[in-house]
Amino acid sequence: MRPEALKVLEEIAASYHEKFQRPLPITSLVRPDEYQNALSKVNPNATKIDTPPHSTGLAFDIYYRYMTAEEQAHVMDHLAKLKDAARIEVLRENRDHYHVFAFVDGNRPSENLIASSRSGSAVTKAVAKPVEKPKATKKASKASKKAAAKKVVRKTRNRR
């Protein structure tokens, strides 16, 4: 992780640990472009833009699925304060995660860059690399491509 993101992560984690006496659940930090590309084929939250936030070393994901309402409120309050201070951008994703993007030196990126990093937005579709359509339309072909993408994800995970 880059120092800017690490500082934000450590601040949130320390506050959470101090209050709840347990570590902050983090599920994702830096992702290589190859892994990000493969992940985007099986995870709708994984963006397909040219420079995904996780590839920059400035993003991380907080997993809130097993947090109590009090824990979630504490984390969201802390994230809101960081966002108001223009230190981060944060998104609540569909799969029980807060996606946090730290700003370098507190300088917020352009609105287009932020909008393009949001999965499913109109800007994301315009900025994202074009996805090649499969030549074959058979269901078996789609299934084999999905299996190949999952295989790349597993290989990348095993390299760590």
N, C-alpha and C positions, 0 to 999 in steps of 0.2 A: 504494500500500500504506500501511497505517497504520504509524506508527513502531514499535509493538510487534512486528509481523510482520517489518518491514524489519530490525530489529535481530537477530532470530533468523536470518533468511535470510543476512544479512551474516556472522554468526558461523559458520554452517555452511559457507558458500561460502569464507570465508577459511581455515578449517581444511582443507577439501578441496583448495583451490588450493595451500596451503603444502605439503601432503603429495604431491600428484600433479602439480603444475605445469600444471593445466588448469582451466578454469572449471567450476563446478557446473552441470549441465544442468537448467534450470528450464523447464517447459513451460506453466505457467499461473499467473497472479497474480490480479488483480481481474477479475471478470466482471460485466457489467451483468445485471440480472434478465432482460431480454429474451433475451440470448444464453444464459444459464443454462437458461431454460425450453426454448429450441430445442435446446440441447445434450442436455438430459435425454431427449429423444425419440430420440436416436441413439447415446448413450453411457450404458451402464448404471452407470457410476461417478458420473455427474452427478446429484446429489440433487435432489429435487423439493419440499423443505420451503419454508416461507414465507420464511425468511431463510437462504439457502445461505451457507456459510462464505466462498466466494470473493466473494460480493457485499458482505461486510462489510469487505473489505480486510485481513482477518486470516489468510488462507489462501494457500497456494501449493503447487505440485506439483513434486517432484524426479523426474526421469526416470532410472531406473536400468538400462534395458535394455542399454546398451552398456558398463556399468561392469564392471570385473573383480570377482572375488569379494573381493579385498582392498579395492577401492574401496567396494563395497556394505557390507562389514563396518565400514569406517571411518564411513560415513554413518550406518548403523544404530546404531553405538555412540554417536555424537554425539547422535542423535535420542533414544536411550534415556536418556541423561544429562539432556537437556532435559525429557523427560517425567517422570523421577524428581524433578526440581526443580519440577514443576508449572508449567512455562512453556509447554508445548505438549501437544496431543493429536496422535497420528500414526496413520495407517492405511496398510497396504500394500494398494494397489489391484490389481485383476486385470490392468490394462493397463500394467504395468511402471512404476508410479509410487508414490512415498510422498506421501500427502496430509498436509500439515502445517497445523495450526490453532494459531496463537499466542494465548495468553491475555492479556487486558488486565491490566497490573500484576500478572501472576502469579496472578490469581484465576481458578480453574477454573470454567467455567460449570456449571450444574446437570447432573446425570446425564441427565435427559430431553432437554436440548438436545444434548448430545454424542451420545447414542444416536440421536436423530432425524436427525443429520447423516450417520450411517453408511448408505450405500446398501445397500438390500436388507434392512435389519433390520425386525423386527416393529413397532418404534416408528416408524420412518420411514413405514411404510404407514399407521399410524394418524394421524400428524401431517401427512403430505403432503396437499396440496390434492387434492380428488377429481378424477380424470381423467374427462372426459366420454367416454362410449362413442360411437363413430361410429354414425350412424343407418343408413348403408348397410353391408351386410356383404360387399359384393363385394371381391374381391382387388384390383381396379383402384383402388377407393376408398382402401384402405390404402396402396397403392403411391404414390398421388398425395399423400397426407398426409405420408408419409415424405419424398418429394421436396420438398414445401413446407417441411418442417422443415429439411432440409439446405440449402435455398435461403436461409432466414433465417440459418442459421449462417454461410454464405458471405458474405452481405451484411454481417453484423455484423463478421466478420473483416476485410472490405475497408474498413470505416470507420476502422479503427485506423491 
